[in-house]
Amino acid sequence: MHVLRTPEARFAGLAEWPFAPHYQVLAAQTGDPLRLHYVDEGPRDGAVVLLMHGEPSWAYLYRKIIPALVAQGHRVIAPDLIGFGRSDKPASRADYTYEGHVAWMSEWLTALDLKDVTLFCQDWGGLIGLRLVAAFPERFAGVVAANTGLPVGTGWSEGFEAWLGFSQRVPELPIGFILNGGTGRDLSAAEIAGYEAPFPDETFKEGARQFPTLVPITAEHASVAENLAAWKALEAFDKPFITAFSDGDQVTRGGEAVFQARVPGAKGQPHVTLSGGHFLQEDSPAEIAALLDAMIRRRG
């Protein structure tokens, strides 16, 4: 496996990004070690909040939410998926698989021995994060799912179809343009630069290019069986599970209903609809931080 690593200089002086980097080396299933980056802020004995990003963003998506949660006394951890952010980036699209990412993040989660975790997951952060909940339910104390899903080959939305087509046709994947187009507000030039920082050129974007094709929207896709098994586990998950989808996302609109209907822990919870686009973290950061803090405080 040929692996690329974004130069550290690319992350110097990013707007609203004062967080020190932390790294975990994964003894990758391929035999090639990969370095995974994560933010780890707040007191070591604080309640653990795990913030998982999706595609094609990175932990920068949570830059306004991290300090708000730390101010409430929580320990906040925000990893970059392999292929994104400060994490290593395999150079071949063939190196990116759904199950490979679940395995990498499972290894990271257990290596850090995270427990009593409150998860916030969006986009691929949910496709992978909810698989972690299904595999390690004892490690999670609660979940907030936003603009995400756990597909099992039964179809897709028009919004996702448009995104899939665009992502595979466009000759250069415009990361900043995609993030700006997926928010309800206009990002500043400095914010767009923050999202583009991990990708010096197109060779660093193979993961971002491959991810849309990995979503198991048909029965022929890989990971359908694994997601069906994960749903069985989620149907036994009785800890607090809140949906916080946004009012302006064409890709996942209506996706909260299946979680509310099938996850026992979702019954009687204060589900919300937040303002924003697909990347609602940019539009409703204060509301997300308050929702997570309230979930933790309700359980004492």
N, C-alpha and C positions, 0 to 999 in steps of 0.2 A: 504494500500500500504506500503510495506517495502521499505525504501529508504536508500541507501548507500551514504556516503560522503567521498571522498578521503581525507586522512589526509593532512593538509597544509604542513607538512614537506616534502611531496613528490614533492612539487613545489619550494623548496628552492634551490637556486644556479643553476637553469637551464641555459644552454648556451643561451646567447643573449635574456634573458627574464627579463628585469628590471622593468616591468610594475606592478603598484599597482593593486590589485584586487578590483573590485566593485561588489556588490551583490544586486539583486532584489528578494524579496520573492513573489512568485506567489501564488495567492489564487486558487490553481489548481481546475479544474472542478471536479476532483475526491474527493475533500474535504480534500486532503492531501497537505499542503503547501510545495512547492519546492523552493529551493534557486538556482537562476540562476546567473552565474558569467559572467561578461563582463569587457573588457578593455575599458577605457575611457581616452584618452590622447589628449593633445592639448588645445588651447584656447576655452573657453565656447562659444565665439561668432564667432568661425570659421565655415566655411562650413562643414556640417556633412557628413562624409564618414562612411558607414556601411559595414563592412567586414564580410561575413557569410561563415563559413566553412561547410564542409560536413563530410563524413564518411570514416574512423574512426578517423579523425583528431580533432583538437580543435584550439582555437585562436592562438596557437603557430605557426600555419601555416603562420601567417601574421607578424611574429616578425621582418622581414626585411622591410616590407612595411609600418608598422605603423610609425616608426621614420622618414621615407622619406616623408610621407604625413604631419606629424606634423611640419617638418622643413619648409614646404610650407605654414604654417599657418592654417591648417585644423584641425578640431576636429574629431578624429578617434575613432570609437566604434567597438569593435569586441567581440560579445557574444559567449559563449559556449552553444551549444544546450543541453537541458536536456539529461543526459546520457553520456556526454562527458566533457573533460577538468575538470575545477574546479566546474562545475555545479553538482547538485545532480543527483543520478543515481538510479532510481527505479530498484529493484532487480529482478523483473519478466518480462520476454519478453512480456507477455500479456499487460503490462502497456505502451508499446510503440506502438503508432498508428500514421499514417500520420496526421490525423485530430487533434489528441491530440497535436502534435508538432506545428501545425499551430496555434492552440488556445493558447498554451503557449507563442509563440513568438509574437502573436498579443497582448496579455496582456502586455508583456514586452515593446513592441514598444509604445503602448498607455500610459503606466505608465510613461515612460520617456518623453512622448509627443514630440517625435522626428519629426522634420519638415524639408522640403527642403533637403531631404536625397539623397545622391548619393550612390547607392548600388553596391557593387561588390559581386557576388555570384558564387560559384563553387560547383559542385556535389550536395549533399542534401542542401547546402546553397542556391541553385537555386530552387530546388523543394519546399522548404519552403519559401525562400525569394521572389520568384516571386508570390507566393500566397499572400504575404503581399502587394506587389505592386498592385495586382488585387483588394485586399480588401480595401486598403487605398491609392489610386492613388494620392490623394491630398497631401500626406506626402512625396512623392518622386519627386525629380527634375531630376533624370537621373539614368540609369541602365547600368552596364557592366556585361554581362553574359559570363561565361567562363566554358567550359567543364561541361555543365549541360543540363537540359531539363525540360519539364513539360509534362510527358507522360500521355496518355489517353487510354491505353489498346490496342495499335495497334502493339505491338511487341517489340523486343529488339535486340541488337547487339550481335555478337558472343563474343565480349569482355565482355559484361555484363553477358552473360550466364556463361562464365568461372568464373567470379568473384562470381556470385551467388552460383554456385556449390561449389567452394572452401570455401566460407564463412560458408556454412552449414555443410560441411563434416569434416573440419579440427578440431581435438579435442581441440586444444588450438589456439585461434585467435592471430596470431603473429603481433601485431600492428606495431612495428618498421619495421618488414620485409615488411609489406604491403605498408607503406609509402615510404620506400626505393625503393621498386619495382615499385612504381608509379611515380618516378621522373626520369628525364633524367640524373642527376648526382648521384654520390654516397653520401649519407648522412654520416656525421661523427658519431662516437660512441656517442658523446655528444648530437647530434641532435636526434638520434634514442632514446636515453634515455629521451629526452624531450617529444617525442610523447608517450612513454610508461608510463610516470609519472602518468597520471590520473588513471591507471588501476593496482592496487596492485596485483590483482589476477583475475581469470576468472569470479568470481561472479560480478565484476564491469563492465563486457563487454556485458551484456545482450542487451543493446541498440545497440551497435556495431554489435552484432550478428543478431539482428532482422531487422535492417534497410534495408539490401538488399532484404528481403522478402516483404517489404512494397511498393517497387517501383511498380506503377500500370502499368505493362507491358501487362496484359491481361484484357479483358472486365469484367472478374469475380473479379478482384481486387477491394478492397475498394478505394475510392477517385477518381475514374474515373469521376463520375458526377461532383464532385467539381472542378476537373482540367479542365473539359470542360467549366464550368462556368467561371473559371479564364481566360481561353483563350479568351472568349468573352470580358472580361474586358481589356486584353492585346491588343486585336484588336482595342481598342479605345485609347490606350496609345500613345499620340503623343509627349511626351517629349523625349529627346535624349536617345537612346537605342543602345548600341554598343556591338557587339560580339567580344570576344577575346579568341577564342578556341586555343588549342595548336596543334602543328604538330606531336605529338607523343602519342596521347591518343587513345587506341583501343576501349575504352568504349563509348565515345561520338563523335567519328569522324564523321564529316558531320552534326552534330546537329545544327550548326549555321544557316543553310539554312532556317529552318522553322521560326526562329525569324526574320531574314532579310526579309522574304516574308510576314509575317503576322502582325508584329508590326509596326504601322505607324511611330513611332519615330525612327525606324531603317533606314528609307529611307534617303539616302545621308550622312550617318554617316561614319566616318573613321574606318571601321571594320578592325581588324588585325588578323593575325595568329602569335601566339607567340611560342617561342621555349620551348619545355618541354614535360613532361609526363602528366599523369592525374592530379597530384598535381603541376600544373605549377607555383604556387606561390613560390615553391622552386627553379625553374629554371629561371624565368623571373621576379623577384621582382622589379627591377628598372624600367622595362618597364611597369609593372602594375601600379606602383605609378605614373609614368609620364602620363600614359593614363588617370587616374582618375583626376590628377591635371589639365591636359589640358581640360578635359570635364567641370570641374568646371569653369575654367577661360574663356572658350568660352561663357558661359552664363553670364559672368560678375559678 
